Amino acid sequence: MSESTARQPFGSTVVPIIIAVILTEALMYSLGSKYNPLSDDFDIANFLIDLGVFVTIAVAASWLYQRVFKLLRRKTTNKE
């Protein structure tokens, strides 16, 4: 495990997932999607759309979090 991953396991996994869940729900609600894979009948097309949106947002949030974390870390290292 690299040093940067060992120092930020919470942020590198949990924070992007929380952001992805919130943004996926908000986006699907704003688009008028009423599909809930836990309570509705299983529909593969709707499930794949939901999964694709979630994964896309999670990857983008993870990438953005990593960039911000590196930038903040670099700024605090330069101050010392």
N, CA, C and O atoms as a printed pandas DataFrame, in Angstrom:
     atom_number atom_name residue_name chain_id  residue_number  x_coord  y_coord  z_coord
0              1         N          MET        A               1    0.853   -1.175    0.000
1              2        CA          MET        A               1    0.000    0.000    0.000
2              3         C          MET        A               1    0.895    1.232    0.000
3              4         O          MET        A               1    1.855    1.310    0.766
4              5         N          SER        A               2    0.580    2.179   -0.850
5              6        CA          SER        A               2    1.395    3.387   -0.912
6              7         C          SER        A               2    1.130    4.270    0.305
7              8         O          SER        A               2    0.128    4.118    1.003
8              9         N          GLU        A               3    2.039    5.177    0.530
9             10        CA          GLU        A               3    1.918    6.047    1.709
10            11         C          GLU        A               3    0.690    6.936    1.637
11            12         O          GLU        A               3    0.011    7.139    2.643
12            13         N          SER        A               4    0.398    7.472    0.451
13            14        CA          SER        A               4   -0.750    8.372    0.331
14            15         C          SER        A               4   -2.064    7.634    0.549
15            16         O          SER        A               4   -2.994    8.198    1.126
16            17         N          THR        A               5   -2.160    6.379    0.098
17            18        CA          THR        A               5   -3.378    5.613    0.310
18            19         C          THR        A               5   -3.531    5.225    1.776
19            20         O          THR        A               5   -4.643    5.197    2.304
20            21         N          ALA        A               6   -2.417    4.927    2.428
21            22        CA          ALA        A               6   -2.478    4.542    3.833
22            23         C          ALA        A               6   -2.896    5.713    4.720
23            24         O          ALA        A               6   -3.508    5.503    5.767
24            25         N          ARG        A               7   -2.583    6.908    4.328
25            26        CA          ARG        A               7   -2.919    8.083    5.131
26            27         C          ARG        A               7   -4.352    8.541    4.953
27            28         O          ARG        A               7   -4.884    9.233    5.821
28            29         N          GLN        A               8   -4.987    8.178    3.861
29            30        CA          GLN        A               8   -6.324    8.691    3.592
30            31         C          GLN        A               8   -7.312    7.607    3.150
31            32         O          GLN        A               8   -8.014    7.804    2.158
32            33         N          PRO        A               9   -7.391    6.473    3.849
33            34        CA          PRO        A               9   -8.316    5.431    3.388
34            35         C          PRO        A               9   -9.773    5.865    3.459
35            36         O          PRO        A               9  -10.583    5.453    2.628
36            37         N          PHE        A              10  -10.113    6.689    4.438
37            38        CA          PHE        A              10  -11.489    7.150    4.573
38            39         C          PHE        A              10  -11.890    7.996    3.370
39            40         O          PHE        A              10  -12.927    7.762    2.748
40            41         N          GLY        A              11  -11.065    8.971    3.057
41            42        CA          GLY        A              11  -11.403    9.892    1.991
42            43         C          GLY        A              11  -11.369    9.274    0.619
43            44         O          GLY        A              11  -12.162    9.648   -0.246
44            45         N          SER        A              12  -10.477    8.343    0.398
45            46        CA          SER        A              12  -10.342    7.798   -0.939
46            47         C          SER        A              12  -11.460    6.826   -1.307
47            48         O          SER        A              12  -11.631    6.512   -2.485
48            49         N          THR        A              13  -12.212    6.351   -0.340
49            50        CA          THR        A              13  -13.303    5.429   -0.655
50            51         C          THR        A              13  -14.666    5.932   -0.190
51            52         O          THR        A              13  -15.613    5.963   -0.976
52            53         N          VAL        A              14  -14.773    6.316    1.050
53            54        CA          VAL        A              14  -16.082    6.632    1.622
54            55         C          VAL        A              14  -16.625    7.966    1.123
55            56         O          VAL        A              14  -17.798    8.058    0.762
56            57         N          VAL        A              15  -15.802    8.983    1.098
57            58        CA          VAL        A              15  -16.281   10.310    0.689
58            59         C          VAL        A              15  -16.801   10.305   -0.747
59            60         O          VAL        A              15  -17.900   10.811   -0.975
60            61         N          PRO        A              16  -16.072    9.759   -1.737
61            62        CA          PRO        A              16  -16.641    9.718   -3.095
62            63         C          PRO        A              16  -17.914    8.885   -3.198
63            64         O          PRO        A              16  -18.795    9.213   -3.993
64            65         N          ILE        A              17  -18.029    7.818   -2.416
65            66        CA          ILE        A              17  -19.250    7.009   -2.463
66            67         C          ILE        A              17  -20.435    7.786   -1.904
67            68         O          ILE        A              17  -21.531    7.727   -2.461
68            69         N          ILE        A              18  -20.228    8.509   -0.817
69            70        CA          ILE        A              18  -21.305    9.320   -0.240
70            71         C          ILE        A              18  -21.725   10.409   -1.228
71            72         O          ILE        A              18  -22.916   10.649   -1.428
72            73         N          ILE        A              19  -20.751   11.057   -1.834
73            74        CA          ILE        A              19  -21.055   12.086   -2.835
74            75         C          ILE        A              19  -21.816   11.476   -4.004
75            76         O          ILE        A              19  -22.780   12.068   -4.491
76            77         N          ALA        A              20  -21.391   10.294   -4.462
77            78        CA          ALA        A              20  -22.045    9.644   -5.598
78            79         C          ALA        A              20  -23.487    9.254   -5.277
79            80         O          ALA        A              20  -24.370    9.408   -6.121
80            81         N          VAL        A              21  -23.733    8.755   -4.076
81            82        CA          VAL        A              21  -25.101    8.378   -3.699
82            83         C          VAL        A              21  -26.005    9.606   -3.701
83            84         O          VAL        A              21  -27.113    9.569   -4.237
84            85         N          ILE        A              22  -25.527   10.688   -3.102
85            86        CA          ILE        A              22  -26.342   11.905   -3.018
86            87         C          ILE        A              22  -26.590   12.501   -4.399
87            88         O          ILE        A              22  -27.723   12.844   -4.735
88            89         N          LEU        A              23  -25.537   12.626   -5.196
89            90        CA          LEU        A              23  -25.693   13.224   -6.524
90            91         C          LEU        A              23  -26.488   12.337   -7.471
91            92         O          LEU        A              23  -27.235   12.847   -8.305
92            93         N          THR        A              24  -26.343   11.021   -7.359
93            94        CA          THR        A              24  -27.129   10.119   -8.203
94            95         C          THR        A              24  -28.612   10.251   -7.897
95            96         O          THR        A              24  -29.436   10.334   -8.808
96            97         N          GLU        A              25  -28.949   10.271   -6.609
97            98        CA          GLU        A              25  -30.360   10.438   -6.230
98            99         C          GLU        A              25  -30.894   11.782   -6.712
99           100         O          GLU        A              25  -32.007   11.858   -7.232
100          101         N          ALA        A              26  -30.109   12.841   -6.544
101          102        CA          ALA        A              26  -30.556   14.169   -6.973
102          103         C          ALA        A              26  -30.725   14.238   -8.487
103          104         O          ALA        A              26  -31.701   14.806   -8.977
104          105         N          LEU        A              27  -29.784   13.664   -9.229
105          106        CA          LEU        A              27  -29.865   13.684  -10.688
106          107         C          LEU        A              27  -31.050   12.866  -11.188
107          108         O          LEU        A              27  -31.796   13.313  -12.060
108          109         N          MET        A              28  -31.221   11.676  -10.639
109          110        CA          MET        A              28  -32.334   10.835  -11.087
110          111         C          MET        A              28  -33.683   11.450  -10.713
111          112         O          MET        A              28  -34.647   11.339  -11.471
112          113         N          TYR        A              29  -33.754   12.096   -9.554
113          114        CA          TYR        A              29  -34.994   12.768   -9.164
114          115         C          TYR        A              29  -35.292   13.930  -10.107
115          116         O          TYR        A              29  -36.436   14.131  -10.514
116          117         N          SER        A              30  -34.249   14.697  -10.455
117          118        CA          SER        A              30  -34.468   15.840  -11.341
118          119         C          SER        A              30  -34.835   15.400  -12.756
119          120         O          SER        A              30  -35.504   16.141  -13.476
120          121         N          LEU        A              31  -34.405   14.203  -13.165
121          122        CA          LEU        A              31  -34.759   13.682  -14.488
122          123         C          LEU        A              31  -36.108   12.962  -14.494
123          124         O          LEU        A              31  -36.606   12.575  -15.551
124          125         N          GLY        A              32  -36.693   12.784  -13.315
125          126        CA          GLY        A              32  -38.001   12.163  -13.227
126          127         C          GLY        A              32  -37.966   10.647  -13.108
127          128         O          GLY        A              32  -38.986    9.995  -13.328
128          129         N          SER        A              33  -36.833   10.078  -12.769
129          130        CA          SER        A              33  -36.725    8.633  -12.633
130          131         C          SER        A              33  -37.273    8.205  -11.277
131          132         O          SER        A              33  -36.855    8.721  -10.240
132          133         N          LYS        A              34  -38.199    7.269  -11.290
133          134        CA          LYS        A              34  -38.816    6.787  -10.054
134          135         C          LYS        A              34  -38.369    5.361   -9.720
135          136         O          LYS        A              34  -38.944    4.740   -8.826
136          137         N          TYR        A              35  -37.364    4.828  -10.411
137          138        CA          TYR        A              35  -36.956    3.434  -10.234
138          139         C          TYR        A              35  -36.163    3.253   -8.951
139          140         O          TYR        A              35  -35.205    3.982   -8.693
140          141         N          ASN        A              36  -36.569    2.274   -8.147
141          142        CA          ASN        A              36  -35.856    1.905   -6.933
142          143         C          ASN        A              36  -35.566    0.407   -7.019
143          144         O          ASN        A              36  -36.491   -0.399   -6.916
144          145         N          PRO        A              37  -34.306    0.017   -7.205
145          146        CA          PRO        A              37  -34.007   -1.406   -7.412
146          147         C          PRO        A              37  -34.313   -2.280   -6.190
147          148         O          PRO        A              37  -34.427   -3.498   -6.329
148          149         N          LEU        A              38  -34.448   -1.693   -5.010
149          150        CA          LEU        A              38  -34.725   -2.485   -3.816
150          151         C          LEU        A              38  -36.207   -2.796   -3.635
151          152         O          LEU        A              38  -36.555   -3.856   -3.115
152          153         N          SER        A              39  -37.088   -1.881   -4.061
153          154        CA          SER        A              39  -38.517   -2.110   -3.828
154          155         C          SER        A              39  -39.303   -2.394   -5.112
155          156         O          SER        A              39  -40.348   -3.042   -5.051
156          157         N          ASP        A              40  -38.833   -1.932   -6.259
157          158        CA          ASP        A              40  -39.538   -2.170   -7.517
158          159         C          ASP        A              40  -39.123   -3.514   -8.115
159          160         O          ASP        A              40  -38.137   -4.123   -7.698
160          161         N          ASP        A              41  -39.906   -3.961   -9.107
161          162        CA          ASP        A              41  -39.515   -5.162   -9.839
162          163         C          ASP        A              41  -38.187   -4.898  -10.544
163          164         O          ASP        A              41  -37.911   -3.776  -10.968
164          165         N          PHE        A              42  -37.370   -5.944  -10.664
165          166        CA          PHE        A              42  -36.042   -5.783  -11.266
166          167         C          PHE        A              42  -36.178   -5.528  -12.759
167          168         O          PHE        A              42  -36.783   -6.316  -13.486
168          169         N          ASP        A              43  -35.613   -4.426  -13.197
169          170        CA          ASP        A              43  -35.587   -4.061  -14.616
170          171         C          ASP        A              43  -34.131   -3.804  -14.974
171          172         O          ASP        A              43  -33.528   -2.853  -14.477
172          173         N          ILE        A              44  -33.562   -4.645  -15.830
173          174        CA          ILE        A              44  -32.140   -4.590  -16.123
174          175         C          ILE        A              44  -31.738   -3.263  -16.765
175          176         O          ILE        A              44  -30.659   -2.743  -16.481
176          177         N          ALA        A              45  -32.584   -2.715  -17.617
177          178        CA          ALA        A              45  -32.245   -1.449  -18.279
178          179         C          ALA        A              45  -32.148   -0.310  -17.263
179          180         O          ALA        A              45  -31.177    0.447  -17.272
180          181         N          ASN        A              46  -33.131   -0.188  -16.402
181          182        CA          ASN        A              46  -33.092    0.868  -15.386
182          183         C          ASN        A              46  -31.956    0.657  -14.394
183          184         O          ASN        A              46  -31.315    1.613  -13.958
184          185         N          PHE        A              47  -31.711   -0.603  -14.041
185          186        CA          PHE        A              47  -30.618   -0.903  -13.122
186          187         C          PHE        A              47  -29.273   -0.517  -13.726
187          188         O          PHE        A              47  -28.432    0.057  -13.035
188          189         N          LEU        A              48  -29.057   -0.821  -14.996
189          190        CA          LEU        A              48  -27.793   -0.471  -15.645
190          191         C          LEU        A              48  -27.628    1.040  -15.791
191          192         O          LEU        A              48  -26.517    1.558  -15.679
192          193         N          ILE        A              49  -28.719    1.740  -16.037
193          194        CA          ILE        A              49  -28.657    3.201  -16.097
194          195         C          ILE        A              49  -28.270    3.761  -14.730
195          196         O          ILE        A              49  -27.381    4.608  -14.639
196          197         N          ASP        A              50  -28.921    3.299  -13.679
197          198        CA          ASP        A              50  -28.595    3.757  -12.323
198          199         C          ASP        A              50  -27.148    3.425  -11.958
199          200         O          ASP        A              50  -26.433    4.260  -11.406
200          201         N          LEU        A              51  -26.728    2.212  -12.269
201          202        CA          LEU        A              51  -25.365    1.793  -11.960
202          203         C          LEU        A              51  -24.343    2.615  -12.741
203          204         O          LEU        A              51  -23.315    3.011  -12.193
204          205         N          GLY        A              52  -24.619    2.867  -14.003
205          206        CA          GLY        A              52  -23.709    3.665  -14.824
206          207         C          GLY        A              52  -23.573    5.090  -14.320
207          208         O          GLY        A              52  -22.471    5.637  -14.274
208          209         N          VAL        A              53  -24.686    5.686  -13.944
209          210        CA          VAL        A              53  -24.649    7.049  -13.397
210          211         C          VAL        A              53  -23.883    7.066  -12.084
211          212         O          VAL        A              53  -23.063    7.956  -11.856
212          213         N          PHE        A              54  -24.144    6.086  -11.214
213          214        CA          PHE        A              54  -23.457    6.018   -9.930
214          215         C          PHE        A              54  -21.950    5.846  -10.108
215          216         O          PHE        A              54  -21.169    6.551   -9.468
216          217         N          VAL        A              55  -21.540    4.930  -10.959
217          218        CA          VAL        A              55  -20.107    4.674  -11.168
218          219         C          VAL        A              55  -19.431    5.898  -11.773
219          220         O          VAL        A              55  -18.328    6.258  -11.362
220          221         N          THR        A              56  -20.067    6.531  -12.729
221          222        CA          THR        A              56  -19.489    7.728  -13.346
222          223         C          THR        A              56  -19.288    8.835  -12.320
223          224         O          THR        A              56  -18.226    9.455  -12.277
224          225         N          ILE        A              57  -20.282    9.083  -11.509
225          226        CA          ILE        A              57  -20.170   10.126  -10.484
226          227         C          ILE        A              57  -19.143    9.736   -9.428
227          228         O          ILE        A              57  -18.388   10.591   -8.965
228          229         N          ALA        A              58  -19.097    8.454   -9.034
229          230        CA          ALA        A              58  -18.134    8.007   -8.024
230          231         C          ALA        A              58  -16.701    8.143   -8.528
231          232         O          ALA        A              58  -15.824    8.571   -7.776
232          233         N          VAL        A              59  -16.451    7.792   -9.768
233          234        CA          VAL        A              59  -15.102    7.926  -10.331
234          235         C          VAL        A              59  -14.707    9.397  -10.426
235          236         O          VAL        A              59  -13.578    9.760  -10.094
236          237         N          ALA        A              60  -15.622   10.235  -10.874
237          238        CA          ALA        A              60  -15.330   11.668  -10.959
238          239         C          ALA        A              60  -15.082   12.270   -9.577
239          240         O          ALA        A              60  -14.172   13.082   -9.409
240          241         N          ALA        A              61  -15.878   11.880   -8.597
241          242        CA          ALA        A              61  -15.699   12.396   -7.231
242          243         C          ALA        A              61  -14.390   11.905   -6.632
243          244         O          ALA        A              61  -13.711   12.658   -5.933
244          245         N          SER        A              62  -14.027   10.666   -6.893
245          246        CA          SER        A              62  -12.767   10.125   -6.390
246          247         C          SER        A              62  -11.578   10.851   -7.021
247          248         O          SER        A              62  -10.622   11.205   -6.332
248          249         N          TRP        A              63  -11.644   11.067   -8.318
249          250        CA          TRP        A              63  -10.564   11.772   -9.011
250          251         C          TRP        A              63  -10.438   13.205   -8.480
251          252         O          TRP        A              63   -9.335   13.684   -8.217
252          253         N          LEU        A              64  -11.566   13.870   -8.329
253          254        CA          LEU        A              64  -11.551   15.243   -7.820
254          255         C          LEU        A              64  -11.033   15.291   -6.391
255          256         O          LEU        A              64  -10.262   16.187   -6.046
256          257         N          TYR        A              65  -11.444   14.342   -5.553
257          258        CA          TYR        A              65  -10.981   14.290   -4.170
258          259         C          TYR        A              65   -9.463   14.087   -4.118
259          260         O          TYR        A              65   -8.772   14.735   -3.332
260          261         N          GLN        A              66   -8.957   13.193   -4.950
261          262        CA          GLN        A              66   -7.509   12.943   -4.980
262          263         C          GLN        A              66   -6.749   14.193   -5.407
263          264         O          GLN        A              66   -5.702   14.506   -4.841
264          265         N          ARG        A              67   -7.265   14.903   -6.397
265          266        CA          ARG        A              67   -6.607   16.129   -6.867
266          267         C          ARG        A              67   -6.598   17.195   -5.777
267          268         O          ARG        A              67   -5.566   17.824   -5.544
268          269         N          VAL        A              68   -7.711   17.406   -5.116
269          270        CA          VAL        A              68   -7.799   18.410   -4.060
270          271         C          VAL        A              68   -6.896   18.015   -2.891
271          272         O          VAL        A              68   -6.206   18.862   -2.323
272          273         N          PHE        A              69   -6.900   16.721   -2.530
273          274        CA          PHE        A              69   -6.065   16.258   -1.426
274          275         C          PHE        A              69   -4.588   16.490   -1.731
275          276         O          PHE        A              69   -3.844   16.937   -0.858
276          277         N          LYS        A              70   -4.148   16.192   -2.964
277          278        CA          LYS        A              70   -2.749   16.408   -3.339
278          279         C          LYS        A              70   -2.410   17.894   -3.320
279          280         O          LYS        A              70   -1.329   18.274   -2.869
280          281         N          LEU        A              71   -3.313   18.732   -3.798
281          282        CA          LEU        A              71   -3.084   20.166   -3.814
282          283         C          LEU        A              71   -2.969   20.712   -2.396
283          284         O          LEU        A              71   -2.060   21.491   -2.108
284          285         N          LEU        A              72   -3.869   20.317   -1.514
285          286        CA          LEU        A              72   -3.816   20.781   -0.126
286          287         C          LEU        A              72   -2.578   20.255    0.583
287          288         O          LEU        A              72   -1.959   20.965    1.376
288          289         N          ARG        A              73   -2.224   19.025    0.300
289          290        CA          ARG        A              73   -1.029   18.443    0.923
290          291         C          ARG        A              73    0.229   19.172    0.467
291          292         O          ARG        A              73    1.139   19.410    1.262
292          293         N          ARG        A              74    0.277   19.522   -0.805
293          294        CA          ARG        A              74    1.435   20.241   -1.344
294          295         C          ARG        A              74    1.540   21.622   -0.708
295          296         O          ARG        A              74    2.643   22.076   -0.405
296          297         N          LYS        A              75    0.417   22.293   -0.501
297          298        CA          LYS        A              75    0.427   23.633    0.110
298          299         C          LYS        A              75    0.893   23.573    1.562
299          300         O          LYS        A              75    1.651   24.434    2.009
300          301         N          THR        A              76    0.439   22.548    2.303
301          302        CA          THR        A              76    0.866   22.455    3.713
302          303         C          THR        A              76    2.319   22.046    3.815
303          304         O          THR        A              76    2.990   22.432    4.772
304          305         N          THR        A              77    2.837   21.278    2.863
305          306        CA          THR        A              77    4.254   20.890    2.873
306          307         C          THR        A              77    5.129   22.096    2.547
307          308         O          THR        A              77    6.212   22.236    3.114
308          309         N          ASN        A              78    4.687   22.961    1.656
309          310        CA          ASN        A              78    5.476   24.146    1.297
310          311         C          ASN        A              78    5.532   25.171    2.438
311          312         O          ASN        A              78    6.501   25.924    2.535
312          313         N          LYS        A              79    4.509   25.212    3.301
313          314        CA          LYS        A              79    4.499   26.169    4.404
314          315         C          LYS        A              79    5.506   25.801    5.498
315          316         O          LYS        A              79    6.026   26.671    6.197
316          317         N          GLU        A              80    5.772   24.506    5.632
317          318        CA          GLU        A              80    6.659   24.062    6.714
318          319         C          GLU        A              80    8.078   24.270    6.397
319          320         O          GLU        A              80    8.946   23.947    7.209
